[in-house]
């Protein structure tokens, strides 16, 4: 359940980034700007899991990959679509 909530936060951050960018070109740049922001957010989530919840890095790494990849792939797809027109 926590994983779904964190990915939902990623989608909300992506939506916020897209709202900040007005116009197709700015939205495309906003989608790209989201990726390093989300990498930082997903990394913080992983650090919390390791430092406070007691999971090992090996246990958290696959969850980090999913949490980061799903919203980042959507951002990459949106960037690609917005660049085409």
C-alpha positions as CSV (number, residue, x, y, z in Angstrom):
1,X,0.0,0.0,0.0
2,X,2.9,2.4,0.8
3,X,4.4,1.8,-2.6
4,X,1.1,2.8,-4.3
5,X,0.8,5.9,-2.2
6,X,4.4,7.0,-3.0
7,X,3.9,6.4,-6.7
8,X,0.7,8.5,-6.4
9,X,2.8,11.3,-4.9
10,X,5.0,10.9,-7.9
11,X,2.1,11.3,-10.3
12,X,0.9,14.3,-8.3
13,X,4.4,15.9,-8.6
14,X,4.4,15.2,-12.4
15,X,1.0,16.9,-12.7
16,X,2.3,19.9,-10.7
17,X,5.3,20.1,-13.0
18,X,3.1,20.0,-16.1
19,X,0.8,22.7,-14.7
20,X,3.7,25.0,-14.1
21,X,4.8,24.6,-17.8
22,X,2.4,26.5,-20.0
23,X,2.4,25.7,-23.7
24,X,3.6,22.5,-25.4
25,X,7.3,23.3,-25.3
26,X,7.3,24.3,-21.7
27,X,5.3,21.2,-20.7
28,X,7.8,19.0,-22.5
29,X,10.6,20.7,-20.5
30,X,8.6,20.4,-17.3
31,X,8.2,16.6,-17.9
32,X,12.0,16.3,-18.3
33,X,12.6,18.5,-15.2
34,X,10.3,16.1,-13.2
35,X,12.7,13.1,-13.6
36,X,15.6,14.3,-11.5
37,X,13.1,15.7,-8.9
38,X,11.4,12.3,-8.7
39,X,14.8,10.6,-8.5
40,X,15.5,12.7,-5.4
41,X,12.0,12.0,-3.9
42,X,12.3,8.2,-4.5
43,X,15.8,8.2,-3.1
44,X,14.5,9.9,0.1
45,X,11.8,7.3,0.3
46,X,14.4,4.6,0.0
47,X,16.7,6.2,2.6
48,X,13.7,6.4,5.1
49,X,13.1,2.7,4.5
50,X,16.7,1.8,5.2
51,X,17.4,4.2,8.0
52,X,14.1,4.1,10.0
53,X,12.2,1.1,9.0
54,X,15.2,-1.2,9.2
55,X,15.2,-2.6,5.7
56,X,18.5,-3.4,4.0
57,X,19.5,-1.6,0.8
58,X,19.2,-4.9,-1.1
59,X,15.5,-5.2,0.1
60,X,14.7,-1.6,-0.8
61,X,16.4,-1.4,-4.2
62,X,13.8,-3.3,-6.2
63,X,11.0,-1.2,-4.6
64,X,12.9,2.0,-5.3
65,X,13.3,0.9,-8.9
66,X,9.5,0.4,-9.3
67,X,8.6,3.6,-7.4
68,X,11.0,5.6,-9.6
69,X,10.5,3.9,-12.9
70,X,6.7,4.1,-13.2
71,X,6.2,7.9,-12.9
72,X,9.5,8.5,-14.8
73,X,8.4,6.4,-17.7
74,X,5.2,8.3,-17.9
75,X,7.1,11.6,-17.8
76,X,9.4,10.3,-20.6
77,X,6.4,9.3,-22.7
78,X,4.7,12.7,-22.2
79,X,7.9,14.4,-23.1
80,X,8.1,12.3,-26.3
81,X,4.5,13.1,-27.2
82,X,4.8,16.8,-26.5
83,X,8.0,17.1,-28.5
84,X,6.5,15.5,-31.6
85,X,4.1,18.3,-32.3
